[in-house]
Amino acid sequence: MRRQHDVLEIETYPEEAPKTVAHVLALVKKGFYNGLRFHRAEPGFVIQIGDPQTRDMTKQASWGTGNSGAPIGVAEITKKRRHIPGAVGMGHSGSAKDASSQFYIMLRASPNLDGRYAVFGKVIKGLDVAAKIQKADVLKKASVRE
């Protein structure tokens, strides 16, 4: 008997965040996100993934500090895209130009984040799945559908 897997579908905004979208899609195509754990899960607020250290449970204390090692180098922040439920944005530790591989999904509106982070997509299917994700849940497979 095959188990049905929970699916999240994200639509990207290449017209507003071309370098960010290209960077994240390249990581997806390389399999970077496969097997990573969500290192942040705040119920009713946000979930976040993208730290390769999350493959190692013994490094849990430093989860959220790692990345792909290659920053995007630009902060594609636009007033057009807001932090609404389902918004997908790039996480960073200080400067939006340093964003690399960590991205988050908003579970509720957070206008205080608008203009501080690059929103490069939105969840178009599975926001209910995102809402159930807990810290240390594994992303089995990320893929791109053209």
Backbone as CSV, one residue per row, in Angstrom:
resi,resn,N_x,N_y,N_z,CA_x,CA_y,CA_z,C_x,C_y,C_z
1,MET,0.839,-1.182,0.000,0.000,0.000,0.000,0.885,1.247,0.000
2,ARG,0.648,2.153,-0.896,1.421,3.391,-0.990,0.834,4.471,-0.109
3,ARG,1.711,5.131,0.602,1.273,6.225,1.460,1.242,7.513,0.650
4,GLN,0.196,8.278,0.809,0.089,9.572,0.134,0.988,10.573,0.849
5,HIS,1.858,11.225,0.106,2.735,12.231,0.691,2.073,13.602,0.634
6,ASP,2.362,14.382,1.643,1.867,15.752,1.660,2.670,16.565,0.655
7,VAL,1.985,17.390,-0.107,2.618,18.167,-1.165,2.378,19.655,-0.940
8,LEU,3.429,20.409,-1.166,3.383,21.868,-1.140,3.790,22.333,-2.520
9,GLU,2.997,23.173,-3.149,3.378,23.734,-4.449,3.588,25.226,-4.282
10,ILE,4.703,25.696,-4.828,5.067,27.110,-4.723,5.199,27.690,-6.124
11,GLU,4.570,28.833,-6.321,4.703,29.588,-7.565,5.756,30.664,-7.290
12,THR,6.663,30.880,-8.251,7.709,31.886,-8.051,7.417,33.149,-8.851
13,TYR,8.116,34.222,-8.489,7.963,35.531,-9.131,9.264,35.932,-9.838
14,PRO,9.605,35.283,-10.956,10.867,35.624,-11.627,10.901,37.037,-12.184
15,GLU,9.728,37.637,-12.412,9.723,39.001,-12.951,10.158,40.018,-11.896
16,GLU,9.908,39.741,-10.622,10.296,40.668,-9.559,11.593,40.277,-8.869
17,ALA,11.905,39.003,-8.838,13.089,38.516,-8.125,13.841,37.508,-8.992
18,PRO,14.326,37.934,-10.171,14.927,36.984,-11.105,16.151,36.233,-10.574
19,LYS,17.045,36.926,-9.887,18.258,36.270,-9.379,17.926,35.334,-8.219
20,THR,17.003,35.761,-7.374,16.590,34.933,-6.238,15.927,33.652,-6.731
21,VAL,14.976,33.786,-7.642,14.271,32.618,-8.179,15.257,31.684,-8.877
22,ALA,16.138,32.223,-9.708,17.115,31.387,-10.426,18.021,30.653,-9.439
23,HIS,18.441,31.340,-8.382,19.323,30.751,-7.372,18.640,29.589,-6.646
24,VAL,17.420,29.828,-6.172,16.692,28.790,-5.431,16.366,27.609,-6.348
25,LEU,15.922,27.889,-7.587,15.602,26.789,-8.507,16.842,25.968,-8.841
26,ALA,17.997,26.607,-8.952,19.243,25.863,-9.201,19.551,24.941,-8.019
27,LEU,19.331,25.419,-6.804,19.540,24.572,-5.616,18.566,23.397,-5.609
28,VAL,17.307,23.667,-5.968,16.311,22.585,-6.026,16.747,21.536,-7.043
29,LYS,17.149,21.986,-8.232,17.543,21.054,-9.300,18.770,20.233,-8.924
30,LYS,19.653,20.790,-8.070,20.843,20.066,-7.602,20.521,19.106,-6.464
31,GLY,19.276,19.153,-5.958,18.896,18.285,-4.843,19.305,18.816,-3.482
32,PHE,19.693,20.086,-3.411,20.169,20.678,-2.156,19.161,20.522,-1.017
33,TYR,17.887,20.745,-1.298,16.874,20.745,-0.235,16.392,19.344,0.151
34,ASN,16.641,18.351,-0.687,16.169,16.993,-0.398,16.792,16.478,0.892
35,GLY,15.952,16.078,1.823,16.427,15.522,3.088,16.713,16.554,4.163
36,LEU,16.557,17.833,3.855,16.756,18.849,4.896,15.560,18.855,5.838
37,ARG,15.816,19.280,7.065,14.746,19.411,8.051,14.366,20.882,8.198
38,PHE,13.120,21.110,8.546,12.675,22.454,8.887,13.297,22.795,10.236
39,HIS,14.113,23.844,10.270,14.790,24.209,11.517,14.003,25.235,12.324
40,ARG,12.967,25.777,11.707,12.115,26.740,12.402,10.671,26.421,12.071
41,ALA,9.851,26.324,13.089,8.419,26.085,12.907,7.691,26.739,14.072
42,GLU,7.167,27.933,13.799,6.413,28.660,14.813,4.942,28.608,14.417
43,PRO,4.150,27.774,15.110,2.745,27.577,14.741,2.005,28.902,14.563
44,GLY,1.272,28.995,13.458,0.490,30.181,13.186,1.309,31.376,12.738
45,PHE,2.629,31.198,12.537,3.469,32.321,12.122,4.314,31.972,10.899
46,VAL,5.288,31.058,11.046,6.237,30.816,9.965,6.901,29.443,10.091
47,ILE,7.310,28.882,8.932,8.191,27.711,8.909,9.393,28.090,8.038
48,GLN,10.562,27.498,8.331,11.772,27.860,7.589,12.660,26.639,7.405
49,ILE,13.325,26.599,6.231,14.200,25.485,5.853,15.351,26.033,5.014
50,GLY,16.413,25.243,4.874,17.500,25.630,3.983,18.882,25.565,4.597
51,ASP,19.009,25.022,5.801,20.304,24.871,6.460,20.758,23.424,6.305
52,PRO,21.881,23.181,5.584,22.329,21.797,5.386,22.724,21.075,6.680
53,GLN,22.983,21.827,7.750,23.321,21.197,9.031,22.155,20.388,9.592
54,THR,20.934,20.636,9.085,19.765,19.942,9.634,19.736,18.462,9.251
55,ARG,20.651,18.036,8.375,20.748,16.599,8.066,21.344,15.825,9.242
56,ASP,21.964,16.548,10.182,22.663,15.947,11.314,21.959,16.354,12.611
57,MET,21.281,15.389,13.238,20.531,15.674,14.470,21.452,16.116,15.611
58,THR,22.739,15.742,15.569,23.659,16.133,16.648,24.030,17.616,16.558
59,LYS,23.708,18.268,15.438,24.020,19.687,15.265,22.798,20.582,15.488
60,GLN,21.772,20.033,16.127,20.508,20.749,16.296,20.680,22.118,16.957
61,ALA,21.644,22.257,17.848,21.859,23.534,18.544,22.260,24.646,17.575
62,SER,22.848,24.288,16.441,23.285,25.325,15.488,22.426,25.376,14.225
63,TRP,21.316,24.625,14.212,20.413,24.681,13.064,19.964,26.119,12.850
64,GLY,19.902,26.517,11.594,19.465,27.862,11.253,20.633,28.792,11.000
65,THR,21.858,28.332,11.274,23.036,29.178,11.059,23.764,28.838,9.761
66,GLY,23.421,27.719,9.137,24.111,27.300,7.918,23.364,27.683,6.654
67,ASN,24.077,27.575,5.529,23.467,27.872,4.236,24.240,27.164,3.132
68,SER,23.935,27.480,1.892,24.562,26.797,0.756,25.998,27.249,0.518
69,GLY,26.415,28.336,1.163,27.768,28.835,0.979,27.906,29.816,-0.169
70,ALA,26.830,30.022,-0.919,26.873,30.946,-2.061,25.733,31.943,-1.930
71,PRO,26.010,33.149,-1.430,24.937,34.142,-1.313,24.444,34.609,-2.674
72,ILE,23.189,35.023,-2.716,22.602,35.525,-3.962,23.275,36.838,-4.356
73,GLY,23.587,37.668,-3.363,24.330,38.899,-3.622,23.497,40.121,-3.941
74,VAL,22.193,39.944,-4.042,21.287,41.074,-4.263,20.089,40.920,-3.331
75,ALA,19.464,42.031,-3.021,18.259,42.022,-2.199,17.102,42.453,-3.085
76,GLU,16.392,41.480,-3.646,15.292,41.780,-4.569,13.990,41.972,-3.784
77,ILE,13.970,43.062,-3.031,12.816,43.383,-2.195,11.926,44.353,-2.967
78,THR,10.658,44.006,-3.058,9.715,44.847,-3.792,8.520,45.189,-2.917
79,LYS,7.972,46.355,-3.100,6.771,46.750,-2.355,5.535,45.998,-2.859
80,LYS,5.645,45.405,-4.049,4.510,44.713,-4.654,4.153,43.429,-3.904
81,ARG,5.157,42.756,-3.364,4.923,41.465,-2.691,4.972,41.630,-1.186
82,ARG,3.892,41.219,-0.550,3.721,41.393,0.891,3.836,40.064,1.636
83,HIS,4.047,40.166,2.920,4.111,38.989,3.789,2.687,38.610,4.210
84,ILE,2.007,37.944,3.287,0.646,37.454,3.510,0.724,35.949,3.762
85,PRO,-0.341,35.309,4.216,-0.298,33.857,4.394,0.091,33.177,3.069
86,GLY,1.098,32.313,3.137,1.573,31.603,1.948,2.732,32.268,1.250
87,ALA,3.084,33.496,1.642,4.234,34.166,1.020,5.497,33.362,1.297
88,VAL,6.374,33.283,0.286,7.646,32.568,0.413,8.760,33.595,0.246
89,GLY,9.628,33.679,1.240,10.695,34.670,1.203,12.036,34.099,1.600
90,MET,13.076,34.863,1.306,14.445,34.456,1.628,14.816,34.914,3.028
91,GLY,15.287,33.971,3.828,15.789,34.307,5.151,17.225,34.818,5.038
92,HIS,17.619,35.650,5.966,18.997,36.136,6.022,19.298,36.563,7.447
93,SER,20.575,36.685,7.753,20.963,37.091,9.114,21.582,38.479,9.068
94,GLY,20.760,39.471,8.843,21.257,40.839,8.863,21.059,41.579,7.560
95,SER,21.756,41.154,6.510,21.654,41.833,5.223,20.962,40.933,4.205
96,ALA,19.953,41.473,3.523,19.215,40.689,2.531,20.131,40.214,1.411
97,LYS,21.252,40.910,1.179,22.207,40.482,0.143,22.903,39.179,0.514
98,ASP,22.905,38.834,1.808,23.567,37.621,2.283,22.688,36.379,2.174
99,ALA,21.420,36.547,1.779,20.515,35.400,1.651,21.150,34.377,0.718
100,SER,21.017,33.097,1.065,21.690,32.047,0.302,20.748,30.899,-0.036
101,SER,20.328,30.160,0.984,19.495,28.981,0.733,18.307,28.861,1.669
102,GLN,18.303,29.603,2.755,17.189,29.494,3.692,15.999,30.305,3.188
103,PHE,14.850,29.636,3.144,13.619,30.346,2.801,12.539,29.990,3.803
104,TYR,11.554,30.843,3.870,10.472,30.645,4.828,9.128,30.744,4.119
105,ILE,8.114,30.200,4.784,6.732,30.287,4.321,5.922,30.906,5.451
106,MET,5.245,31.999,5.138,4.413,32.687,6.130,3.100,31.928,6.332
107,LEU,2.715,31.759,7.581,1.450,31.109,7.908,0.377,32.141,8.258
108,ARG,0.793,33.387,8.457,-0.148,34.488,8.701,0.467,35.768,8.142
109,ALA,-0.341,36.789,7.997,0.156,38.078,7.518,1.110,38.675,8.554
110,SER,2.213,39.220,8.070,3.199,39.869,8.941,3.721,41.116,8.239
111,PRO,2.907,42.175,8.189,3.306,43.387,7.471,4.589,44.017,8.002
112,ASN,4.947,43.723,9.256,6.188,44.261,9.821,7.432,43.732,9.097
113,LEU,7.288,42.650,8.338,8.415,42.081,7.585,8.516,42.650,6.168
114,ASP,7.455,43.328,5.707,7.462,43.894,4.352,8.635,44.870,4.214
115,GLY,9.329,44.777,3.090,10.437,45.669,2.821,11.743,45.258,3.478
116,ARG,11.740,44.170,4.247,12.951,43.708,4.932,13.490,42.409,4.347
117,TYR,12.622,41.664,3.677,12.997,40.367,3.108,12.438,40.258,1.699
118,ALA,13.148,39.524,0.845,12.712,39.325,-0.537,11.659,38.231,-0.600
119,VAL,10.421,38.593,-0.935,9.352,37.620,-1.157,9.449,37.216,-2.627
120,PHE,9.762,35.940,-2.879,9.993,35.499,-4.256,8.972,34.493,-4.753
121,GLY,7.942,34.222,-3.948,6.927,33.274,-4.383,5.797,33.173,-3.382
122,LYS,4.865,32.259,-3.696,3.761,32.006,-2.768,3.313,30.557,-2.915
123,VAL,2.756,30.034,-1.834,2.210,28.680,-1.827,0.894,28.715,-2.590
124,ILE,0.780,27.874,-3.631,-0.467,27.813,-4.390,-1.244,26.528,-4.102
125,LYS,-0.585,25.585,-3.408,-1.260,24.353,-2.995,-0.549,23.821,-1.755
126,GLY,-1.327,23.515,-0.726,-0.756,22.887,0.457,-0.433,23.802,1.616
127,LEU,-1.057,24.964,1.679,-0.801,25.831,2.839,-1.227,25.125,4.128
128,ASP,-2.240,24.275,4.036,-2.657,23.476,5.195,-1.561,22.497,5.607
129,VAL,-0.811,21.985,4.624,0.329,21.096,4.888,1.409,21.894,5.635
130,ALA,1.700,23.088,5.142,2.715,23.943,5.767,2.356,24.227,7.221
131,ALA,1.088,24.447,7.487,0.642,24.778,8.841,0.870,23.639,9.831
132,LYS,0.988,22.399,9.331,1.176,21.233,10.200,2.646,20.894,10.416
133,ILE,3.545,21.538,9.668,4.971,21.211,9.765,5.513,21.610,11.127
134,GLN,6.325,20.702,11.680,6.943,20.942,12.978,8.462,20.947,12.821
135,LYS,9.140,21.536,13.795,10.595,21.563,13.771,11.116,20.133,13.650
136,ALA,12.104,19.947,12.781,12.770,18.667,12.502,12.020,17.801,11.493
137,ASP,10.840,18.237,11.003,10.186,17.505,9.914,11.087,17.586,8.683
138,VAL,11.127,16.500,7.916,12.031,16.394,6.766,11.310,16.721,5.457
139,LEU,11.993,17.502,4.616,11.535,17.724,3.240,12.134,16.574,2.432
140,LYS,11.294,15.631,2.030,11.795,14.441,1.337,12.358,14.794,-0.049
141,LYS,11.578,15.545,-0.841,12.024,15.834,-2.206,11.440,17.149,-2.666
142,ALA,12.321,17.981,-3.211,11.891,19.241,-3.830,12.150,19.112,-5.322
143,SER,11.200,19.562,-6.128,11.384,19.467,-7.575,10.805,20.693,-8.237
144,VAL,11.193,20.881,-9.507,10.740,22.033,-10.283,9.859,21.541,-11.423
145,ARG,8.731,22.191,-11.572,7.859,21.907,-12.712,7.845,23.169,-13.559
146,GLU,8.343,23.062,-14.773,8.431,24.239,-15.654,7.071,24.630,-16.186
